[in-house]
Amino acid sequence: MTSLRPADVAEEVVLHSFKVGYRHVDSARVYRNEGPCAEAIKKSGIPRSDIFFTSKVPPRAMGYEATKASIKSSFSQTGLEYIDLYLIHAPYGGKEARRGTWLALLEAQQAGQIRSIGVSNYGVHHLNELESYIQELEAQNGKGKGGEISVGQWELHPWLARPDIVEWCRKRRVVIQAYCPIVRGQRFEEPVLKGLAERYEKTAAQILLRWSLQKGFVPLPKSVTLSRIEENADVFDFRLTDEEMKSLETGEYAPCSWDPTTSND
């Protein structure tokens, strides 16, 4: 699983990631890297069905018509026949805009353009609002016709574990993706993390990725450094004990990125 941003290096980095064994590419309209990522997919020689490609509705494209245009532009820029996952990048724009965006994604999914739809950076209040809207659509159009929140993406790590959101998702079997899983390197000197890294002869980043996996998340490490991309994949030859996992429960609420979950518009 790899999250890519710089458009000028995206194609090269994605191709290298494929060689390492990654098959999940996390893209977004605001990253402006959909096209280069798609070119890498086409040049890789890997069957399209083996690759999972994600994009996201940008905050400036919230609302039914704007989201339809965003989806159309994604296909124009990528040339892909379908997109595996399309997320709402952030819950901005107000209730009606969020509803319109969901409806546009749902229609694209029903048309076979998008395989799965979901959200990113939604707080529990946003999730409850969307769940109510899905129920409204089902009441109007029939069971299963309101869509399903298949995936949710949030900043998640020991210093931002979001237990309320995680509980909400697990009760509904929503797949949880974790961005910034290595906290942008800002916590690598934490004593508990350094101790675990020394014990397992791993890097602090690998310990954090292992924590994410054992929490049941899909971690999305972001890097353009080829050696670190390889390192981030080397996390399947050890396992943290229950006690070690508990030692990483900090109780802190410390985002290292933006935090739209707190938005109330």
Salt bridges, closest charged atoms under 4 A:
GLU11 OE2 - LYS43 NZ 2.58
ASP26 OD2 - LYS56 NZ 3.02
GLU34 OE1 - ARG29 NH1 2.66
GLU39 OE2 - LYS42 NZ 3.53
ASP84 OD2 - ARG48 NH2 2.86
GLU96 OE1 - ARG99 NE 3.99
GLU129 OE2 - ARG98 NE 2.73
GLU131 OE2 - ARG172 NE 2.68
GLU136 OE1 - ARG99 NH2 2.99
GLU155 OE2 - HIS157 NE2 2.66
GLU167 OE2 - LYS171 NZ 3.38
GLU189 OE1 - LYS194 NZ 3.23
GLU190 OE2 - ARG187 NH1 2.91
GLU230 OE2 - HIS16 NE2 2.86
ASP234 OD2 - LYS202 NZ 3.42
ASP237 OD1 - LYS202 NZ 2.90
GLU244 OE2 - ARG199 NH1 2.69
GLU249 OE1 - LYS246 NZ 3.83
GLU252 OE1 - ARG187 NH2 2.95
ASP259 OD1 - ARG162 NH2 3.08
ASP265 OD1 - ARG98 NH1 3.29
